[in-house]
């Protein structure tokens, strides 16, 4: 049964924004009291948060589809809809967020670090918010914007100061169990360690973490054995410790050849050449173990390695090793550049940035791309002529019509607003009224106009009677 997962593909969906409400206030003796439709609520975000109590991505392996709640629609009486609840997903410290192409989106290190994996859609405005001096009684509201849909890959890279690397059954788990309070599974058969184990070691005034990485074998960097799955856990470690077995029973192995093979795998994986190394000759308590350690130690020291002879079972040489590791960790920490204070860079939009682009495609279709026009299209109810006219007004004010003319569009050309898989396509009509010719001035309602003076009403009624009489004279039978 799987108990540890360090790589998953997560499908997240943010909440949709709630629709705005188109409503007219009504009460006794005042049936048309003005628009009072409320705004829709914002959709919830999907947020990844580092939690120190989480050590695996197992939950997302079993349930890879996660969705935040939608915003509620607005209601009459100027009541706005409730915002959707954000979905907070805890992840282990050291989680890297990538897109499906492998590009890094975020590197989550440190308790409480957050990343918004999917942004919730904004709520649509109700007709009360759309009312203005020119548009006193809008008969429509804006739709809510759909939330983002994202497919992301989560990879866990263990955050530790020291990584123990070596062949299976070299004694790495035994060593971490005596240096720290960690209790990993220990046995004398290969691949006992199936998951990275972390332990905390205190040596003098220095406290550091040590990771027991599953055993490596030849070809691990190409996916053989378990090495490829866990080599990523070595990347964040400041110091690499080679744990070499001086009591191996395999005739074709010895500590020096083991070291060469592991170093070759680390080289093939890449990115680890700058890490300081230290060699531990383990199991010197076993018969012939001390003799083999004495034999290979001069060769290893000639290569520039610091060598320590230890026995995890007999607790020999552990104190010297722990303080040597503390010294290397302190040096690595001191060598790291100090993190500068976060600098906020404000880049104002260029004066000639219209916020959208118009491109003519090979098939002659003109495509409009931009955050505002695409969002406005998604918020428009195309079943309502007045809403379509409002969209046309907004696009015209933004300069889309002028840009289409500059791009060479003529009457009847196809225009698409939005991406290829979700675009609104229409035949372009310059100075397009979009149904507003049936409505007079867009969004206005004569019922809310100021009453005419009595004298003017009498003149208008007389003019209507004169027109009726003239019409009768023109069409009366002979």
N, C-alpha and C positions, 0 to 999 in steps of 0.2 A: 504493500500500500504506500502511495506517495505521501511523504510528510514534509518534503522540502522542494520548493520550486523557486528558481531564480530568474526565469524568463517566461513572460506571458505576452500574448497579444490581447489587448483590451479594447472593447468596442463601447464607446461612451456616447451618450446622447443627452444634450442639455434640454431643459424644458422649453416649450414653446411659449411665446408671449400671448397673453389673453387678448381677445378682440375688444375693441372699443364698442361702446353702446350708442345707438342712435335713438334718442328718446326726446319727447316733447312734454314739458310740464303741463299738467292739466288739473284744474280744480274748479269748484262751482263758480259760475259766472266768469270764468277765465279759462276757456278750453285750450287756448294757445298761449301758454305762459313762457314760451321760449325753450330752447334746447337745454336738456339737463342730463344727457348721457355721460356716464363716467368712463374713465380710461381703463384699459386692460392692465392686468398685473404682469410684472416681468417674470420670465421663465427662470428656473433655477440653474445655477452653474454646476459643473462637475469639477471638483477641486481635489488634487492630490496633495496630501500633507504627510510630512515625515513624522513617524511615531516611533519612539525608541522601544516601545513594547512589542512592535511588530518585527519579526525576523525573517519572514518568508512571504512569497507572493502566492501561496497556496490557495487562498480564498478566491483570487481572481482566475486561477487555473480552473477551478470548478464552476465559477460563475463569471464568465468574461464579459457579459452584457450588462451594462449599468446605465440607468437613466434617472435624471433629475425630474422633479415634478413641474407641471405646467403652471403658468400664471392663470388666474381666474379672469373671466371676462368682466367688463364693466357693467354697471346696472344703472337704471334710471334714478333720478333723485341725486345726481352728481356723486354716486357711490362708485369708487374705483375698485377694481378687482384685486384680490389678494395676490401678492408676489409668490412665485413658486419657491419651494425650499431648496437651498443648495445641497448637493450630494457631496459629502466629504469622504474621500477614500484614503484611509491610512496606508502608508507604504513604508518599507524599511529604510533606515538611513543608508544612503549610498545608491539609491535607485536612480537609474538613468532613463529618461523618457525619449524615445525615438519615434520618428514616423516610419511608415512601411518601407520607405526607400533607404532607411538607415541613417537619416540625418538626425543629429542630436537636437532635441527641442528644449530639454532642461536637464540639469544635473542636480538632484536633490540631496544635499548633504547638510546635516545639522537639524536638530530637533526643531519642529515647527515650520520648516521651509515648505513653501506652497507653490503650486503651479496649477493654473486654470486650464484643464485639458479640453473643456468644451464650454463655450460662452452661451448663456441663456439668451433667448430672443427677447427683444423689448416689446412691451405692450402697445397695442394700438390706441390712438387717441379717440376719445368719444366726441360726439358732435358738439358738446358744450365747449371743449377745448378748441374745436375748429371754428367756432363762431367768431366773427369779426365785424367791423363796421360795414364792410361790403357784403359779408356773408352772414346775415343775421340768423338764419335758420337752416343750417346744413341738414339735409335729409339723409346723411350717410355718416359712417364712422370708419376709421382705419382698422385694418386687420392686424392681428399680432404677428410678429416676425418669428418664423420657426427657429428653434435652437440649433446649435451646431451639432453635426454628426461627425465623430472622429474615430479613426482606428489608430491606436498608438501601441507601441511595443515597450514593455517595462523590462529592464535588465537590472539585476541586483549585483553590485560590486561591493564586496565587503569592505567596510571602513576599519582598518587596523594599522598599527604601526609596524608590525613584524609579520612576515609570512614564513611558515615552515614548509619547505618543499623537499621532495624526495620520492624515492620509490615506495610502492605499497609495502607495508610492514617494516618500514625503516625505523619505526618507533616515534613518529611525530605525535600521535595521539597520547602515548604514554608520557612524552616529554611535556606536553601542554597540561596534562593532568597533574603533574608534580610541580610545575612552575606556577600554576594558578589554581583557582577553585573550580575550573571547568571539569565536567565528568563525561568525556566522550566515550563512545563505545570502543572497546579495545579487544582485539583477538589476533591470532597468529596466522590469519589467512588473508590473501590479497583483497584489496578494496573493502576493508572493514569500514573505513571512513567514506560515507556516501554524501555527506554534506559538510560544508565548512563549519568548524567549531571555533568559537571565540573565547578567550580567557583574558583576565585582567591581572597583571603582574605588578607588584610594588617592589622596587629596589632602591633603598635609600629614600630620597625625596622625589624620585621619578616614578610616575605611574604610567604604564603603557599597556596597550592591547596586543595580543598575539593571536594569530589565526593559523589553524591547522587545516591546510588545503589538501583535498583528496589526492592520493598518490598519482604521480605521473609515470608514464611508461613511454618507450620509443614510439613516435608517431602521434603523441598526444596533441600536438599543435595542428595536426591534420584531422583530428576527430577520433583517433583510436583510443579505446578505453574511456575513462571518465575525464581525462585531462582537459579537453577542449571546453567542456561544459563549465569547468571551474578555474581555468587559467585567468579569466577576467577578474577573479577575486584577488589576484596578486597585484593588479594594476595600481591600487590605491596605497599599497604598503610601502613604507619608507625604507625598510631593510629586508633583505632576503637571507634566510638561514637555510643552508643545505644540511639536511639530516642524513648522514651516511651510515649504513649498516655495516658494522665490523664483524658480524656473526652470521652473514648470509650463508645459506646452505647450497646455493646455486654455484656450480663450478665455473661458469662463464662470467661471473660478476665479482667485482671488487670495488672498494670505495672510490678509487680514482676514475675508473670507467663509468661508474654510476654518476659521478659529478659531471663528467664530460657529456654524457647523454642528456642529463637534465638541463645543463647549460645550452646545449644545442636546441632543445625544445623551447626554452625561454627565448633564445635568439630568433627562432622561427616565428614565434608568436609576436615578437617585436615590442618596442617601447619600454624595455626593462633594463637597458644597458647601463643607465646612470644610477641604478640602485646599489648601495654598498652591500657587500656579501660577507658572510661569516660561515664557517664550516664547523659542524658538530659531528664528532665521531662517537656514535652511540653504541650501547651494549658492550662496554669494555669489561663488564662483570662476567660475560660468557667465556668459557674456555677458548683460548686462542684469540679472543676479541682484543685483548690488550696487546698481544704480540702483533696483530695486524695493524692496530692503530699506531704502534711505535714504528712500524715499517713504512706506512704511507704518509705519516705526518711531515717528514722533511720535504717530500715532493710537493705536498700541498702548500707548505709555507714558502717554498721556493717560487710558487706561482703568485704569492702576495696575499694569500688568505690568512686570516686569524683563525687558528684551530683550537677547539676545546674538546677534551675527552671527557665524556659523561656516561653515567649509567642512570637511566630513569628508574630502574627497579631498585638499585642499591643506593640511590640518592647521592651519587658521587659527582663532584664537579658542577653541581647545579648553582651554587651561590656565585661562583666566579662567572659562570655563563650569564646569569640574570643581571649582574652588575655591568658586564661588558655590553649586553644588549641595551641596558638603560643608557650607557654612555653613547652608543651609536644613535639611539632614538633622540637623545637630547641634542646631539650634533645636527641631526637631520632637521629637527624642529627649528634650531637656530638659523640654519641655512635657508629656510623658507622665507621668501619676501613677506614683509608685514603687509597685511591687507589694508588697503587704503579705504578711507571713508567713502561711502557710496556717493557718487557724483551724479546729479540729475542734469541731463543735457536737454535743453529745450530747443527744438528745431521748428521754427515757425514755418507755416506753409508759404510757398513761393507765391508772389502776387499774380503770376500768370498760370497758377495751377488751378484748373477748372474743376478738379475732382472726378473727372471721367475721361474716357478716351472713346474715339469713334474710329473703327477699322473696317475697311471693305474687304471681305473675304473672297476667295477664289470663285465662288459661285455667284458673286455679285451682291450678296447679302451684307448689309451694313450692321455691324454689331457694336452696341454701346455697352461699355464696361465701366463700373465705378460703384463705390459703396453706396452712395446716395440714390442714384437712379435704380439700382437693383433692389434696394430696400423699399423704395417707394412703390415699385411694381408689385413686390410681395405683399404690401399693405393695402393694395387696391382691390376692391370688390368689383369685378368687371361686369357684374349683373346690374349695377346701378349706373345709369348714364351720368348722373351728377358726380359720382366718385371718379369716373373716367375723365370727365372734364377737369376735375380738380387735379388729377395726375398730369394731364396735358399742360395745365397752367404751371405746375411746379417744374416740369421738364423744360418748358419754354423759358421760365425765369432763370433756370440753371444754365441755359445756353445750349441745350442739346439740339434744338432746331437749327440754330445758326451753325453749329458744328457739322451737322448733317449736310447743310447746303455747301459749306466749305469743302467737305469731303467729296462732293460731286453727286449727292443724292438728288434725284428728281422725283416728281410726283409718280406714285405707283411702285417705287422701289421697296423691296422688303427690308424691314428694320427689326433687329432682335435686341432685346435688352436682357442681359443676364448671361450666365454660362451656357455652354452648348447643351448640357443635359437638363437644364431647367430655365428656359428662356421664354419670354413673351414675344411673339412675332406678329407684326402687323404691316400692312401696306401704308407707306408714308404719304400723308397729305400735308403740304406746307400750310402753316397757320391753321392746323387742324383744330376743329372745335369739339370733336369727340362727343357729339350728342348735345352740346350746350346750346345749339341753335334752337332746340326744342324747349329750352328752359329759360331763354332770355339771358340775362346776366347770371353767370354761374353762381349757384348757391344762394341766390336772393329769393325772398318770398314776399310778394306784395301784401300779404296779410299782416306783415309786421311793419309796413310803412306808416308814416305819420298820417292821421286823418286830414282830408282836404277841407278847406274852408267851405262854409255853407254856400256862399255865392258861387264858388267854383263848381260845387256839386250841382247847383241849379243850371249853370251854363252847360255842364257836361250832359245833363239829362235832356236839355233842350236840343243840343246838337245831335243826340241819339234819335230824338223824335224827328228832327229835320231829315236825318239820313234815312230813316225808315220811310217817311213820306216820299222822298225822292226816289227811293228804290221801288216803291209801289207805282209811282208815275212812270218809271222806265219800263216796268214789266207788266202793267195792267193790260188786260185783254181788250181787243178792239170790239 
